[in-house]
């Protein structure tokens, strides 16, 4: 088993190992936990909205998990009254030009909650300076949602 990277904390990237780690044919020498977030506020019934996440220039991003949080008019929620949004999502990796889904997928089918995130079967690498394009559509007959999507993973710093 390869050695585990030590926790350095306070924004320091954890070194991987002396030879680096290879993901998708690229060698990385350090990684750091990171979350990209995209918010769709006041997404009305029948509406479609677009968003984008700009992957920072200093590193690639390895997506491992996805979470959502939804509310209606910022109303309080308990664990038993959580909002399950009737919203679909399509993700496009503009760096590769690929859709991540064959067609738009309902949010609860591909995103988990903060307590139980959806874990991707294979981590997905988004290259530095690329854009993750998002398109959401509210197919609820009446509700307007506030929707927050979290993309959880780590920054991967390539060998120079």
C-alpha positions in Angstrom: 0.0 0.0 0.0 1.4 3.5 -0.9 2.3 5.8 1.9 -0.5 8.2 3.0 0.1 11.9 2.5 0.4 13.7 5.9 -2.2 16.3 6.9 -0.5 19.7 6.7 -3.5 22.0 7.3 -3.8 25.7 6.9 -3.9 25.6 3.2 -0.7 23.7 2.6 -1.0 21.1 -0.2 -0.3 17.6 0.9 2.6 16.0 -1.0 1.7 12.7 -2.5 5.0 10.8 -2.6 8.4 11.4 -4.1 7.5 10.0 -7.6 4.0 11.7 -7.6 0.8 10.0 -8.6 -0.5 9.4 -12.1 -4.2 10.2 -13.0 -5.3 10.0 -16.6 -1.7 10.0 -17.9 -0.7 13.1 -15.9 1.7 13.1 -12.9 0.7 15.1 -9.8 3.0 15.9 -7.0 0.5 17.4 -4.4 -3.2 17.7 -3.7 -5.4 19.8 -1.5 -9.1 19.3 -0.5 -11.4 21.7 -2.4 -15.1 22.3 -3.1 -16.5 24.2 -6.0 -20.1 25.6 -5.5 -22.7 26.8 -7.9 -26.0 28.4 -6.7 -29.3 28.6 -8.6 -31.5 30.9 -6.5 -35.2 31.5 -7.2 -35.3 28.8 -9.9 -39.0 29.2 -10.9 -41.3 26.5 -12.0 -40.6 25.5 -15.6 -37.5 27.7 -15.8 -34.1 26.7 -17.1 -30.9 28.4 -15.9 -27.2 28.1 -16.8 -24.2 28.3 -14.6 -20.5 27.8 -14.8 -17.6 26.9 -12.7 -14.1 28.1 -13.7 -11.5 25.6 -12.6 -8.6 27.6 -11.2 -5.4 28.0 -13.1 -3.1 26.7 -10.4 -4.3 23.1 -10.6 -6.5 20.4 -12.1 -9.6 19.5 -10.1 -10.5 15.9 -9.3 -14.2 15.5 -8.6 -15.1 12.7 -6.1 -18.4 13.5 -4.6 -21.5 15.7 -5.2 -24.0 17.2 -2.8 -27.1 19.4 -3.1 -29.0 21.6 -0.8 -32.5 22.9 -1.8 -35.0 25.1 0.0 -38.3 26.8 -0.9 -38.3 30.5 0.1 -35.5 29.9 2.6 -38.0 28.1 4.9 -36.5 26.2 7.9 -36.0 22.5 7.4 -35.6 19.5 9.7 -34.1 16.1 8.7 -37.7 14.8 7.9 -38.8 17.9 6.0 -35.9 18.3 3.6 -36.7 19.5 0.1 -36.2 17.1 -2.8 -36.1 19.4 -5.8 -37.8 18.4 -9.1 -34.9 19.7 -11.1 -32.7 18.2 -13.8 -29.1 18.9 -14.5 -26.7 18.5 -17.4 -23.0 18.9 -16.9 -20.5 19.7 -19.7 -16.8 19.6 -19.3 -15.7 22.3 -21.8 -12.1 21.2 -21.5 -12.9 18.0 -23.3 -16.2 19.1 -24.8 -18.1 16.1 -23.3 -21.5 15.9 -21.6 -21.2 14.0 -18.4 -24.7 12.6 -18.7 -26.5 11.1 -21.8 -29.4 13.5 -21.0 -30.3 15.8 -18.2 -30.6 13.8 -14.9 -32.8 14.6 -11.9 -30.7 16.2 -9.1 -31.7 13.5 -6.5 -30.5 10.7 -8.9 -26.9 12.0 -9.1 -26.4 14.2 -6.0 -26.4 13.3 -2.4 -27.0 15.3 0.7 -24.4 16.7 3.2 -25.0 13.7 5.4 -24.6 11.2 2.5 -22.9 12.6 -0.6 -23.1 10.9 -4.0 -19.7 9.2 -4.6 -18.7 9.1 -8.3 -17.8 5.5 -9.3 -14.7 6.9 -11.1 -13.2 10.3 -10.0 -13.5 12.8 -12.8 -10.5 15.1 -13.7 -11.2 18.7 -14.9 -8.1 20.4 -16.2 -6.9 23.8 -15.0 -8.5 26.8 -16.7 -11.4 24.7 -18.0 -15.0 25.4 -17.4 -17.7 23.1 -16.0 -20.9 24.3 -17.6 -24.2 23.5 -15.8 -27.8 23.7 -17.1 -30.7 23.1 -14.6 -34.4 22.9 -15.4 -37.1 23.0 -12.8 -39.9 20.6 -13.8 -42.0 21.1 -10.8 -45.6 22.3 -11.6 -45.6 25.1 -9.0 -42.5 25.4 -6.7 -39.6 27.8 -7.0 -36.4 26.4 -5.5 -33.2 27.8 -4.2 -30.6 25.1 -5.2 -27.0 24.9 -4.1 -24.7 22.3 -5.8 -21.4 21.3 -4.2 -18.7 19.6 -6.2 -16.3 18.0 -3.7 -12.8 16.7 -4.4 -9.3 18.0 -4.5 -7.0 20.3 -6.4 -4.3 18.2 -8.0 -1.0 20.0 -8.7 0.8 18.7 -11.8 4.5 18.2 -12.0 6.1 21.1 -13.8 
